Amino acid sequence: MERNLTIAITAGEPAGIGPELVALLAARHRERPFPARLVIVGDREVLWARARRIGLSPRYADYDGASFAPVAGGIEVWHQPIAAPVTPGHPDPSNAYSVLAMLQHASDACATGAFAALVTAPAQKSVLLDAGIPFAGHTEFFAQRTHTPRVVMMLVGGTPDAPLRVALVTTHLALKDVPAAITRESVGATLGIVCAELRAKFALTAPRVAVCGLNPHAGEGGHLGREEIDVIAPAIAASRAAGNDVTGPVPADTMFVPDFARRHDAIVAMYHDQGLPALKAASFGHGINVTLGLPFIRTSVDHGTALDLAADAARARDADPGSLFAAVDLAIELAERAAGGK
């Protein structure tokens, strides 16, 4: 098995489902190893306790950046201590800065090349905000941490014969603030990143991209809003002039009709709840969040912290780790391609 690639996986909110998902990942890795070295970034004691809680005994070893994992089929843990004891299902703002430090260390290590890719388990944004940390989400945090002026959230799902990729112009933004954030610059920059990353990361030499309108019926010729005429269509025209195969603006209720969606390699939606409900309806449990435009590869699960599952050991044991497995698989695939392996 190739062990040249090292993939970091943050454990997420310590009171959420992340530690159990990591234990299930370790169990899977022991039986059917992923073709990479895996390093969990999180609190060692929390990870052990939560694995035992659901009846698992994973092969965790302390992370040593100077060598490969010492146990075949094992996973290393880069210990990031928490500040306060954890009660599953009940996040504590006292641990917010520990979660922040975990993300900072993982991001910095990826940016320096210590890890080939980063996979993130879900964090509890409300707890970070309650602790006074202005945290809009992983996507925005990593952009700020790496001084990247613009990144794009894209979720990947569907099926192997009909993949579905949905990218967003705006992400974690109140709906009332979305129209002002839809500008020629923001739409154009998103299209540029999506087209470039589909070529570079997904090996699509001539990606076909469809763009949603903002308003119902894509504005109905200006009767339901002029954003399509004044903002989105000009940004599409500029992207086409730059050599990209871009279609739109298309009404969102037409965009996700399967026959139309499968004709395109990616769909660009204007806001979070315009694009993601269709993706999650088709792919929940194996969908993957990919951040485009970062200086490193980052994938994530398509779900939240599932505090209700984490609070109950029996339900936590039955949690579906499919999205985490898929996120690790895609991170390895993208890292191999970046390294020239494919």
C-alpha contacts under 8 A as a table, 3 or more apart, distances in Angstrom:
res1	aa1	res2	aa2	distance
1	M	35	P	5.88
1	M	36	A	7.86
2	E	5	L	7.57
2	E	35	P	5.46
2	E	36	A	6.14
3	R	6	T	7.27
3	R	35	P	6.38
3	R	36	A	4.68
3	R	37	R	5.28
3	R	68	F	7.61
4	N	36	A	6.55
4	N	37	R	7.11
5	L	36	A	5.11
5	L	37	R	6.03
5	L	115	F	7.52
5	L	116	A	5.98
5	L	332	I	7.61
5	L	335	A	7.46
5	L	336	E	7.68
6	T	36	A	5.88
6	T	37	R	4.62
6	T	38	L	5.86
6	T	39	V	7.18
6	T	114	A	7.80
6	T	115	F	5.19
6	T	116	A	5.54
6	T	117	A	7.28
7	I	36	A	6.85
7	I	37	R	6.17
7	I	38	L	5.04
7	I	39	V	6.16
7	I	115	F	5.64
7	I	116	A	5.70
7	I	117	A	5.11
7	I	118	L	5.95
7	I	119	V	7.37
7	I	328	V	7.94
7	I	331	A	7.59
7	I	332	I	7.35
8	A	38	L	6.09
8	A	39	V	4.82
8	A	40	I	5.92
8	A	41	V	6.75
8	A	106	A	7.16
8	A	115	F	6.23
8	A	116	A	7.86
8	A	117	A	6.32
8	A	118	L	4.85
8	A	119	V	6.12
9	I	38	L	7.29
9	I	39	V	6.06
9	I	40	I	4.77
9	I	41	V	5.83
9	I	118	L	5.86
9	I	119	V	4.61
9	I	120	T	5.55
9	I	121	A	7.23
10	T	40	I	5.79
10	T	41	V	4.58
10	T	42	G	6.25
10	T	102	M	7.25
10	T	103	L	7.24
10	T	106	A	7.35
10	T	118	L	7.71
10	T	119	V	6.46
10	T	120	T	4.90
10	T	121	A	5.82
11	A	14	P	7.09
11	A	18	G	5.25
11	A	19	P	5.76
11	A	22	V	6.80
11	A	40	I	6.58
11	A	41	V	5.99
11	A	42	G	5.35
11	A	120	T	6.91
11	A	121	A	5.39
11	A	122	P	7.75
12	G	16	G	7.40
12	G	18	G	5.51
12	G	19	P	7.58
12	G	42	G	7.67
12	G	99	V	7.11
12	G	120	T	6.70
12	G	121	A	4.68
12	G	122	P	4.98
12	G	123	A	4.80
12	G	124	Q	7.96
12	G	305	T	7.96
13	E	16	G	5.19
13	E	17	I	7.73
13	E	18	G	6.58
13	E	91	P	7.50
13	E	99	V	6.76
13	E	121	A	7.79
13	E	122	P	6.40
13	E	123	A	4.59
13	E	124	Q	5.82
13	E	305	T	6.88
14	P	17	I	7.79
14	P	18	G	6.90
14	P	19	P	6.66
14	P	46	V	7.27
14	P	86	V	6.76
14	P	88	P	7.61
14	P	91	P	7.43
14	P	99	V	7.99
15	A	86	V	5.96
15	A	87	T	6.02
15	A	88	P	4.42
15	A	89	G	5.20
15	A	90	H	5.78
15	A	91	P	5.14
15	A	92	D	7.87
15	A	307	L	7.14
15	A	310	A	7.04
16	G	19	P	7.26
16	G	88	P	6.38
16	G	89	G	5.76
16	G	90	H	7.80
16	G	91	P	7.40
16	G	122	P	7.84
16	G	123	A	7.85
16	G	124	Q	7.84
16	G	305	T	4.73
16	G	306	A	6.05
16	G	307	L	5.09
16	G	310	A	5.51
17	I	20	E	5.54
17	I	21	L	6.26
17	I	305	T	5.51
17	I	306	A	5.78
17	I	307	L	6.57
17	I	309	L	6.82
17	I	310	A	4.95
17	I	316	A	6.97
17	I	319	A	7.97
18	G	21	L	5.07
18	G	22	V	6.12
18	G	121	A	5.54
18	G	122	P	6.63
18	G	305	T	6.87
19	P	22	V	5.07
19	P	23	A	6.34
19	P	46	V	7.33
19	P	47	L	5.46
19	P	50	R	6.20
19	P	51	A	7.32
20	E	23	A	5.02
20	E	24	L	6.28
20	E	47	L	7.68
20	E	50	R	5.98
20	E	51	A	6.04
20	E	54	I	7.48
20	E	310	A	7.90
20	E	316	A	6.70
20	E	317	R	7.27
20	E	319	A	7.97
21	L	24	L	5.03
21	L	25	L	6.08
21	L	319	A	7.35
21	L	320	D	7.82
21	L	321	P	5.57
21	L	324	L	7.33
22	V	25	L	4.87
22	V	26	A	6.18
22	V	40	I	7.76
22	V	47	L	7.83
23	A	26	A	5.00
23	A	27	A	6.26
23	A	47	L	7.38
23	A	50	R	7.79
23	A	51	A	5.38
23	A	56	L	6.99
23	A	58	P	6.33
24	L	27	A	5.02
24	L	28	R	6.23
24	L	56	L	7.90
24	L	321	P	6.82
25	L	28	R	5.09
25	L	29	H	6.08
25	L	321	P	7.22
25	L	324	L	7.66
25	L	325	F	6.82
26	A	29	H	4.92
26	A	30	R	6.15
26	A	58	P	5.72
26	A	59	R	7.13
26	A	74	G	7.06
26	A	75	I	6.44
27	A	30	R	5.18
27	A	31	E	6.53
27	A	56	L	7.54
27	A	58	P	6.00
28	R	31	E	5.25
28	R	32	R	5.77
28	R	33	P	6.99
29	H	32	R	5.15
29	H	33	P	4.11
29	H	34	F	5.90
29	H	73	G	5.87
29	H	74	G	7.16
29	H	75	I	7.90
30	R	33	P	5.76
30	R	58	P	7.95
30	R	59	R	7.78
30	R	72	A	7.84
30	R	73	G	4.37
30	R	74	G	6.26
31	E	73	G	7.40
33	P	73	G	5.93
34	F	37	R	7.80
34	F	329	D	7.61
35	P	332	I	7.58
36	A	332	I	7.07
37	R	68	F	7.22
37	R	69	A	6.84
37	R	75	I	7.38
38	L	75	I	5.53
38	L	76	E	6.46
39	V	63	Y	6.89
39	V	75	I	5.99
39	V	76	E	4.73
39	V	77	V	5.51
39	V	78	W	6.60
40	I	75	I	7.20
40	I	76	E	6.13
40	I	77	V	4.65
40	I	78	W	5.97
41	V	77	V	5.92
41	V	78	W	4.85
41	V	79	H	6.32
41	V	80	Q	6.53
41	V	102	M	6.66
41	V	106	A	7.10
42	G	47	L	7.42
42	G	77	V	6.94
42	G	78	W	6.38
42	G	79	H	5.43
42	G	80	Q	4.77
42	G	81	P	7.03
42	G	102	M	6.66
43	D	46	V	5.42
43	D	47	L	6.26
43	D	78	W	7.88
43	D	79	H	5.14
43	D	80	Q	4.77
43	D	81	P	4.81
43	D	82	I	6.20
44	R	47	L	5.25
44	R	48	W	6.30
44	R	77	V	6.59
44	R	78	W	7.74
44	R	79	H	5.42
44	R	80	Q	7.32
44	R	81	P	7.41
45	E	48	W	5.16
45	E	49	A	6.04
46	V	49	A	5.16
46	V	50	R	6.06
46	V	86	V	7.63
47	L	50	R	5.38
47	L	51	A	6.14
48	W	51	A	5.22
48	W	52	R	6.28
48	W	57	S	7.87
49	A	52	R	5.27
49	A	53	R	6.12
50	R	53	R	4.86
50	R	54	I	6.63
51	A	54	I	5.52
51	A	55	G	6.43
51	A	56	L	5.07
51	A	57	S	6.35
51	A	58	P	7.19
52	R	55	G	4.91
52	R	56	L	5.20
52	R	57	S	6.20
53	R	56	L	7.48
53	R	313	A	6.50
54	I	313	A	6.13
54	I	314	A	7.12
54	I	316	A	7.05
54	I	317	R	5.09
55	G	317	R	7.90
58	P	74	G	7.45
59	R	71	V	7.43
59	R	73	G	7.50
59	R	74	G	4.73
59	R	75	I	6.14
60	Y	74	G	6.04
60	Y	75	I	5.14
60	Y	76	E	5.42
60	Y	77	V	6.37
61	A	69	A	7.41
61	A	70	P	7.46
61	A	71	V	7.66
61	A	74	G	7.17
61	A	75	I	6.29
61	A	76	E	4.58
61	A	77	V	5.98
62	D	76	E	5.35
62	D	77	V	5.06
62	D	78	W	6.32
62	D	79	H	7.40
63	Y	69	A	7.47
63	Y	76	E	4.81
63	Y	77	V	5.07
63	Y	78	W	4.95
63	Y	79	H	7.71
64	D	67	S	5.76
64	D	68	F	7.31
64	D	69	A	7.59
64	D	76	E	7.89
65	G	68	F	7.52
65	G	114	A	7.98
67	S	70	P	7.93
69	A	72	A	7.30
69	A	74	G	6.79
69	A	75	I	6.75
69	A	76	E	6.22
70	P	74	G	7.57
71	V	74	G	5.06
71	V	75	I	7.82
80	Q	98	S	7.31
80	Q	101	A	7.76
80	Q	102	M	6.06
81	P	98	S	6.81
82	I	85	P	7.59
82	I	95	N	5.86
82	I	98	S	5.28
82	I	99	V	7.64
83	A	94	S	6.43
83	A	95	N	5.35
83	A	98	S	6.49
84	A	92	D	7.77
84	A	94	S	6.27
84	A	95	N	6.11
86	V	90	H	7.68
86	V	91	P	7.44
86	V	92	D	7.47
87	T	90	H	5.53
87	T	91	P	7.23
87	T	311	A	7.85
88	P	91	P	7.52
88	P	307	L	7.39
88	P	310	A	5.42
88	P	311	A	4.87
88	P	312	D	7.89
89	G	306	A	7.90
89	G	307	L	4.31
89	G	308	D	6.01
89	G	309	L	7.35
89	G	310	A	4.98
89	G	311	A	4.08
89	G	312	D	7.88
90	H	307	L	7.04
90	H	311	A	7.41
91	P	95	N	7.94
91	P	124	Q	7.80
91	P	127	V	6.76
92	D	95	N	5.76
92	D	96	A	7.28
92	D	127	V	6.92
93	P	96	A	5.03
93	P	127	V	5.26
93	P	128	L	6.59
93	P	130	D	6.48
93	P	131	A	5.40
94	S	97	Y	7.24
94	S	131	A	7.40
95	N	98	S	5.14
95	N	99	V	6.40
96	A	99	V	5.17
96	A	100	L	6.25
96	A	127	V	6.43
96	A	128	L	5.14
96	A	131	A	6.39
97	Y	100	L	4.81
97	Y	101	A	6.06
97	Y	128	L	7.65
97	Y	131	A	7.99
98	S	101	A	5.09
98	S	102	M	6.23
99	V	102	M	5.05
99	V	103	L	6.41
99	V	123	A	7.94
100	L	103	L	5.23
100	L	104	Q	6.16
101	A	104	Q	4.94
101	A	105	H	6.04
102	M	105	H	5.37
102	M	106	A	6.16
103	L	106	A	5.16
103	L	107	S	5.95
104	Q	107	S	5.22
104	Q	108	D	6.05
104	Q	145	R	7.49
105	H	108	D	5.21
105	H	109	A	6.09
106	A	109	A	5.22
106	A	110	C	6.26
106	A	118	L	7.47
107	S	110	C	5.20
107	S	111	A	6.13
107	S	118	L	7.72
107	S	142	F	6.79
107	S	145	R	7.48
107	S	146	T	7.91
108	D	111	A	5.02
108	D	112	T	6.28
108	D	146	T	7.98
109	A	112	T	5.26
109	A	113	G	6.36
109	A	114	A	5.22
109	A	115	F	6.31
110	C	113	G	5.07
110	C	114	A	5.63
110	C	115	F	4.86
110	C	116	A	6.63
110	C	117	A	6.52
110	C	118	L	6.91
110	C	296	F	6.24
111	A	114	A	7.65
111	A	146	T	7.46
111	A	295	P	6.47
111	A	296	F	6.12
112	T	115	F	7.94
113	G	116	A	6.35
115	F	118	L	7.21
116	A	296	F	7.46
116	A	297	I	7.17
116	A	335	A	5.92
117	A	296	F	6.32
117	A	297	I	4.69
117	A	298	R	5.82
117	A	299	T	7.96
117	A	331	A	6.04
117	A	332	I	7.44
117	A	335	A	6.39
118	L	296	F	7.75
118	L	297	I	6.15
118	L	298	R	4.69
118	L	299	T	6.38
118	L	331	A	7.24
119	V	298	R	5.73
119	V	299	T	4.86
119	V	300	S	5.24
119	V	327	A	6.60
119	V	328	V	6.44
119	V	331	A	7.04
120	T	298	R	7.67
120	T	299	T	6.57
120	T	300	S	4.77
120	T	301	V	6.92
121	A	300	S	6.29
121	A	301	V	6.18
121	A	324	L	7.41
122	P	300	S	7.75
122	P	301	V	7.01
122	P	303	H	7.04
122	P	304	G	5.33
122	P	305	T	5.26
123	A	138	H	7.99
123	A	304	G	7.29
123	A	305	T	6.33
124	Q	127	V	5.69
124	Q	128	L	6.87
124	Q	304	G	7.67
124	Q	305	T	6.38
125	K	128	L	5.27
125	K	129	L	6.22
125	K	135	F	6.40
125	K	136	A	6.94
125	K	137	G	6.63
126	S	129	L	5.03
126	S	130	D	6.00
127	V	130	D	4.95
127	V	131	A	6.28
128	L	131	A	5.14
128	L	132	G	6.61
128	L	133	I	5.30
128	L	134	P	7.35
128	L	135	F	6.41
129	L	132	G	5.09
129	L	133	I	5.00
129	L	134	P	5.81
129	L	135	F	6.22
130	D	133	I	7.31
135	F	138	H	7.93
135	F	140	E	7.85
135	F	141	F	6.79
136	A	140	E	6.22
136	A	141	F	7.15
136	A	172	H	6.42
137	G	140	E	5.55
137	G	141	F	6.09
137	G	172	H	7.24
138	H	141	F	4.98
138	H	142	F	6.04
139	T	142	F	5.56
139	T	143	A	6.36
139	T	151	V	7.43
139	T	152	V	7.86
139	T	153	M	6.82
139	T	291	T	6.45
140	E	143	A	5.13
140	E	144	Q	6.22
140	E	151	V	7.83
141	F	144	Q	5.21
141	F	145	R	6.02
142	F	145	R	4.92
142	F	146	T	6.04
142	F	294	L	7.65
143	A	146	T	5.40
143	A	147	H	5.91
143	A	148	T	4.85
143	A	149	P	6.92
143	A	150	R	6.89
143	A	151	V	6.39
143	A	294	L	6.71
144	Q	147	H	4.99
144	Q	148	T	6.28
144	Q	149	P	7.77
145	R	148	T	7.76
146	T	294	L	7.54
146	T	295	P	7.52
148	T	151	V	6.95
148	T	293	G	7.66
148	T	294	L	6.62
148	T	295	P	8.00
150	R	189	A	7.74
150	R	293	G	7.00
151	V	190	T	7.80
151	V	193	I	7.64
151	V	291	T	6.67
151	V	292	L	5.62
151	V	293	G	4.81
151	V	294	L	6.38
152	V	167	A	6.65
152	V	168	L	6.37
152	V	169	V	7.00
152	V	190	T	6.46
152	V	193	I	7.22
152	V	194	V	7.42
152	V	291	T	5.72
152	V	292	L	4.96
152	V	293	G	6.50
153	M	167	A	5.61
153	M	168	L	5.72
153	M	171	T	7.11
153	M	289	N	6.94
153	M	290	V	6.10
153	M	291	T	4.89
153	M	292	L	6.33
154	M	165	R	6.57
154	M	166	V	5.31
154	M	167	A	3.95
154	M	168	L	6.41
154	M	289	N	5.82
154	M	290	V	5.20
154	M	291	T	6.20
154	M	292	L	7.02
155	L	165	R	5.65
155	L	166	V	5.26
155	L	167	A	6.40
155	L	276	L	7.59
155	L	279	L	7.35
155	L	287	G	6.78
155	L	288	I	5.46
155	L	289	N	4.35
155	L	290	V	5.94
155	L	302	D	7.61
156	V	163	P	7.38
156	V	164	L	5.84
156	V	165	R	4.51
156	V	166	V	6.60
156	V	279	L	7.74
156	V	287	G	5.69
156	V	288	I	5.08
156	V	289	N	6.29
156	V	290	V	7.28
157	G	163	P	5.95
157	G	164	L	5.07
157	G	165	R	6.34
157	G	279	L	6.61
157	G	280	K	7.90
157	G	282	A	7.31
157	G	283	S	5.21
157	G	286	H	6.80
157	G	287	G	4.65
157	G	288	I	6.50
158	G	162	A	5.92
158	G	163	P	4.49
158	G	164	L	4.74
158	G	165	R	7.90
158	G	279	L	7.47
158	G	282	A	6.04
158	G	283	S	5.56
158	G	287	G	7.74
159	T	162	A	4.94
159	T	163	P	5.02
159	T	164	L	7.49
160	P	163	P	5.63
162	A	262	R	5.99
163	P	262	R	7.34
163	P	265	D	7.65
164	L	261	A	7.47
164	L	262	R	7.34
164	L	265	D	7.27
164	L	266	A	6.72
164	L	267	I	7.99
164	L	279	L	7.08
165	R	265	D	6.77
165	R	266	A	4.71
165	R	267	I	6.18
165	R	279	L	7.80
166	V	266	A	5.79
166	V	267	I	4.82
166	V	268	V	5.82
166	V	269	A	6.88
166	V	275	G	6.34
166	V	276	L	7.18
166	V	279	L	7.04
167	A	194	V	7.47
167	A	266	A	7.18
167	A	267	I	6.14
167	A	268	V	4.73
167	A	269	A	6.11
167	A	275	G	7.63
168	L	171	T	6.27
168	L	190	T	7.72
168	L	268	V	5.65
168	L	269	A	4.99
168	L	270	M	5.74
168	L	271	Y	5.83
168	L	272	H	6.48
168	L	275	G	7.27
169	V	182	I	7.42
169	V	186	S	6.69
169	V	187	V	6.12
169	V	190	T	5.97
169	V	268	V	7.04
169	V	269	A	6.37
169	V	270	M	4.97
169	V	271	Y	6.14
170	T	173	L	6.78
170	T	178	V	7.09
170	T	181	A	7.17
170	T	182	I	7.72
170	T	270	M	6.14
170	T	271	Y	4.97
170	T	272	H	6.62
171	T	271	Y	6.10
171	T	272	H	5.29
172	H	272	H	6.84
173	L	177	D	6.55
173	L	178	V	6.65
173	L	272	H	7.92
174	A	177	D	5.43
174	A	178	V	6.72
175	L	178	V	5.27
176	K	179	P	7.23
177	D	180	A	5.94
177	D	181	A	6.71
178	V	181	A	5.15
178	V	182	I	6.46
178	V	271	Y	6.97
179	P	182	I	5.25
179	P	214	L	7.93
179	P	227	E	7.97
180	A	183	T	7.13
181	A	186	S	7.27
182	I	186	S	6.18
182	I	187	V	6.58
182	I	227	E	7.87
182	I	231	V	7.41
182	I	232	I	7.97
182	I	270	M	7.29
183	T	186	S	5.15
183	T	187	V	6.09
183	T	231	V	5.81
183	T	232	I	7.52
184	R	187	V	5.33
184	R	188	G	5.75
184	R	231	V	5.03
184	R	232	I	6.37
184	R	234	P	6.99
184	R	235	A	5.22
185	E	188	G	5.10
185	E	189	A	5.88
185	E	235	A	7.46
186	S	189	A	5.21
186	S	190	T	6.10
187	V	190	T	5.15
187	V	191	L	6.22
187	V	232	I	6.67
187	V	235	A	6.15
188	G	191	L	5.16
188	G	192	G	6.17
188	G	235	A	5.02
188	G	236	I	7.03
188	G	238	A	7.44
188	G	239	S	6.68
189	A	192	G	5.06
189	A	193	I	6.23
190	T	193	I	5.23
190	T	194	V	6.06
191	L	194	V	5.14
191	L	195	C	6.04
191	L	236	I	7.93
191	L	239	S	6.92
191	L	268	V	7.71
192	G	195	C	5.42
192	G	196	A	6.09
192	G	239	S	7.05
193	I	196	A	5.20
193	I	197	E	5.92
193	I	292	L	6.90
193	I	293	G	6.27
194	V	197	E	5.28
194	V	198	L	6.00
194	V	292	L	7.07
195	C	198	L	5.26
195	C	199	R	6.44
195	C	207	P	6.45
195	C	209	V	7.58
195	C	244	N	7.00
196	A	199	R	5.29
196	A	200	A	6.17
197	E	200	A	4.86
197	E	201	K	5.34
197	E	202	F	7.04
197	E	292	L	6.54
197	E	293	G	7.27
198	L	201	K	5.60
198	L	202	F	4.89
198	L	203	A	6.46
198	L	204	L	5.70
198	L	205	T	7.97
198	L	207	P	6.54
199	R	202	F	5.78
199	R	203	A	4.92
199	R	204	L	4.64
199	R	205	T	5.33
199	R	206	A	7.19
199	R	207	P	6.96
200	A	203	A	5.76
200	A	204	L	7.59
201	K	334	L	6.00
201	K	337	R	7.06
201	K	338	A	7.06
202	F	334	L	7.30
204	L	207	P	5.49
206	A	244	N	7.71
206	A	245	D	7.26
207	P	244	N	7.67
207	P	245	D	6.60
207	P	264	H	7.65
207	P	265	D	5.82
207	P	266	A	7.73
208	R	244	N	7.84
208	R	245	D	5.16
208	R	246	V	6.11
208	R	247	T	7.88
208	R	263	R	7.81
208	R	264	H	4.96
208	R	265	D	5.16
208	R	266	A	6.69
209	V	245	D	6.25
209	V	246	V	4.78
209	V	247	T	6.23
209	V	264	H	5.63
209	V	265	D	5.92
209	V	266	A	4.97
209	V	267	I	5.70
209	V	268	V	7.20
210	A	246	V	5.68
210	A	247	T	4.60
210	A	248	G	5.79
210	A	249	P	7.51
210	A	250	V	7.40
210	A	255	M	7.87
210	A	264	H	6.47
210	A	266	A	6.51
210	A	267	I	4.86
210	A	268	V	6.21
211	V	246	V	7.26
211	V	247	T	6.05
211	V	248	G	4.91
211	V	249	P	5.17
211	V	250	V	6.11
211	V	267	I	5.81
211	V	268	V	4.74
211	V	269	A	6.30
212	C	218	A	7.44
212	C	248	G	6.49
212	C	249	P	5.10
212	C	250	V	4.78
212	C	251	P	5.78
212	C	252	A	5.41
212	C	255	M	6.90
212	C	267	I	7.38
212	C	268	V	6.11
212	C	269	A	5.13
212	C	270	M	6.54
213	G	216	P	7.64
213	G	217	H	7.63
213	G	218	A	4.47
213	G	219	G	7.24
213	G	227	E	7.93
213	G	228	E	5.90
213	G	232	I	7.21
213	G	248	G	7.41
213	G	249	P	4.77
213	G	250	V	5.44
213	G	251	P	5.44
213	G	252	A	6.54
213	G	269	A	7.62
213	G	270	M	7.10
214	L	218	A	6.18
214	L	219	G	7.36
214	L	227	E	6.88
214	L	228	E	6.84
214	L	251	P	7.91
214	L	252	A	8.00
214	L	270	M	5.96
215	N	218	A	5.02
215	N	219	G	4.98
215	N	224	L	6.54
215	N	225	G	6.43
215	N	227	E	7.76
215	N	228	E	7.81
215	N	251	P	7.64
216	P	219	G	5.81
216	P	220	E	7.33
216	P	224	L	6.98
216	P	251	P	6.49
216	P	252	A	7.51
217	H	220	E	5.24
217	H	224	L	7.94
217	H	250	V	7.77
217	H	251	P	4.82
217	H	252	A	7.55
217	H	253	D	7.81
218	A	221	G	7.56
218	A	224	L	7.92
218	A	228	E	6.36
218	A	249	P	6.49
218	A	250	V	6.04
218	A	251	P	4.64
218	A	252	A	7.56
219	G	222	G	5.12
219	G	223	H	6.13
219	G	224	L	4.46
219	G	225	G	4.93
219	G	226	R	6.29
219	G	227	E	7.38
219	G	228	E	6.30
220	E	223	H	5.39
220	E	224	L	5.65
220	E	225	G	7.67
221	G	224	L	7.49
221	G	226	R	7.80
221	G	229	I	7.78
222	G	225	G	5.05
222	G	226	R	4.77
222	G	228	E	7.70
222	G	229	I	7.00
223	H	226	R	7.51
225	G	228	E	7.44
226	R	229	I	5.26
226	R	230	D	5.91
226	R	231	V	7.89
227	E	230	D	5.24
227	E	231	V	5.14
227	E	232	I	6.28
228	E	231	V	5.69
228	E	232	I	4.76
228	E	233	A	5.67
228	E	249	P	6.56
229	I	232	I	6.48
229	I	233	A	5.64
229	I	234	P	7.38
230	D	233	A	6.86
230	D	234	P	6.77
231	V	234	P	5.72
231	V	235	A	6.37
232	I	235	A	5.19
232	I	236	I	6.24
232	I	249	P	6.72
233	A	236	I	5.04
233	A	237	A	6.16
233	A	248	G	7.07
233	A	249	P	6.31
234	P	237	A	4.97
234	P	238	A	6.21
235	A	238	A	5.13
235	A	239	S	6.27
236	I	239	S	5.05
236	I	240	R	6.18
236	I	246	V	6.46
236	I	247	T	7.30
236	I	248	G	7.14
236	I	249	P	7.94
237	A	240	R	5.08
237	A	241	A	6.17
238	A	241	A	4.99
238	A	242	A	6.33
239	S	242	A	5.02
239	S	243	G	6.71
239	S	244	N	5.69
239	S	245	D	7.98
239	S	246	V	7.05
240	R	243	G	5.15
240	R	244	N	4.77
240	R	245	D	6.07
240	R	246	V	6.14
241	A	244	N	7.22
247	T	250	V	7.67
250	V	254	T	6.94
250	V	255	M	6.16
251	P	254	T	5.39
251	P	255	M	6.11
252	A	255	M	4.85
252	A	256	F	6.73
252	A	269	A	7.86
252	A	274	Q	7.21
252	A	275	G	7.99
253	D	256	F	6.35
253	D	257	V	7.41
254	T	257	V	5.60
254	T	260	F	7.60
255	M	260	F	6.33
255	M	261	A	6.06
255	M	267	I	7.96
256	F	260	F	6.77
256	F	261	A	5.38
256	F	278	A	6.89
257	V	260	F	5.48
257	V	261	A	6.03
258	P	261	A	5.06
258	P	262	R	5.97
259	D	262	R	5.69
259	D	263	R	6.98
260	F	263	R	5.59
260	F	264	H	7.55
261	A	264	H	5.72
261	A	267	I	7.59
262	R	265	D	7.29
264	H	267	I	7.09
268	V	275	G	7.76
269	A	272	H	7.56
269	A	274	Q	6.25
269	A	275	G	5.23
270	M	274	Q	6.83
270	M	275	G	7.61
271	Y	274	Q	5.46
271	Y	275	G	6.77
272	H	275	G	5.93
272	H	276	L	6.03
273	D	276	L	5.53
273	D	277	P	6.13
274	Q	277	P	6.87
275	G	278	A	6.07
275	G	279	L	6.76
276	L	279	L	5.00
276	L	280	K	5.95
277	P	280	K	5.20
277	P	281	A	5.95
278	A	281	A	5.14
278	A	282	A	6.35
279	L	282	A	5.30
279	L	283	S	5.95
279	L	284	F	7.62
279	L	287	G	7.82
280	K	283	S	4.91
280	K	284	F	4.58
280	K	287	G	6.97
280	K	302	D	7.80
281	A	284	F	6.07
283	S	286	H	5.69
283	S	287	G	5.15
284	F	287	G	5.53
284	F	302	D	7.08
284	F	303	H	8.00
284	F	323	S	7.80
285	G	302	D	7.39
285	G	303	H	7.98
285	G	320	D	6.85
285	G	321	P	7.57
285	G	322	G	5.49
285	G	323	S	5.07
286	H	302	D	7.63
286	H	322	G	5.20
286	H	323	S	4.13
286	H	324	L	7.74
286	H	325	F	7.98
286	H	326	A	5.99
287	G	301	V	6.87
287	G	302	D	5.45
287	G	323	S	5.65
287	G	326	A	7.25
287	G	327	A	7.88
288	I	299	T	6.61
288	I	300	S	5.77
288	I	301	V	5.30
288	I	302	D	5.35
288	I	323	S	6.31
288	I	324	L	7.97
288	I	326	A	6.68
288	I	327	A	5.47
289	N	299	T	5.40
289	N	300	S	4.83
289	N	301	V	5.99
289	N	302	D	5.80
289	N	327	A	7.56
290	V	297	I	8.00
290	V	298	R	5.92
290	V	299	T	4.45
290	V	300	S	6.46
291	T	294	L	6.77
291	T	297	I	7.43
291	T	298	R	5.70
291	T	299	T	6.50
292	L	297	I	7.96
294	L	297	I	6.91
294	L	298	R	7.81
297	I	331	A	6.86
297	I	334	L	7.31
297	I	335	A	7.08
298	R	331	A	6.98
299	T	327	A	5.64
299	T	328	V	7.53
299	T	330	L	7.46
299	T	331	A	6.14
300	S	324	L	7.06
300	S	327	A	5.63
301	V	304	G	7.97
301	V	323	S	5.16
301	V	324	L	5.36
301	V	327	A	6.17
302	D	323	S	6.47
303	H	306	A	7.87
306	A	309	L	5.45
306	A	310	A	6.35
307	L	310	A	4.94
307	L	311	A	6.07
308	D	311	A	5.35
308	D	312	D	7.00
309	L	312	D	5.59
309	L	313	A	7.62
309	L	315	R	5.33
309	L	316	A	5.09
309	L	319	A	7.21
310	A	313	A	6.67
310	A	315	R	7.29
310	A	316	A	5.24
311	A	316	A	7.53
312	D	315	R	5.36
312	D	316	A	5.98
313	A	316	A	4.93
313	A	317	R	6.13
314	A	317	R	5.23
314	A	318	D	6.71
315	R	318	D	5.17
315	R	319	A	6.34
316	A	319	A	5.05
320	D	323	S	7.64
321	P	324	L	5.38
321	P	325	F	6.25
322	G	325	F	5.11
322	G	326	A	6.09
323	S	326	A	5.02
323	S	327	A	6.02
324	L	327	A	4.97
324	L	328	V	6.21
325	F	328	V	5.20
325	F	329	D	6.17
326	A	329	D	4.96
326	A	330	L	6.10
327	A	330	L	5.21
327	A	331	A	6.06
328	V	331	A	5.03
328	V	332	I	6.19
329	D	332	I	5.28
329	D	333	E	6.23
330	L	333	E	4.92
330	L	334	L	6.05
331	A	334	L	5.25
331	A	335	A	5.99
332	I	335	A	5.02
332	I	336	E	5.99
333	E	336	E	5.20
333	E	337	R	6.27
334	L	337	R	5.09
334	L	338	A	6.11
335	A	338	A	5.00
335	A	339	A	6.11
336	E	339	A	5.05
336	E	340	G	6.24
336	E	341	G	4.81
336	E	342	K	6.37
337	R	340	G	5.03
337	R	341	G	5.21
337	R	342	K	4.86
338	A	341	G	7.35
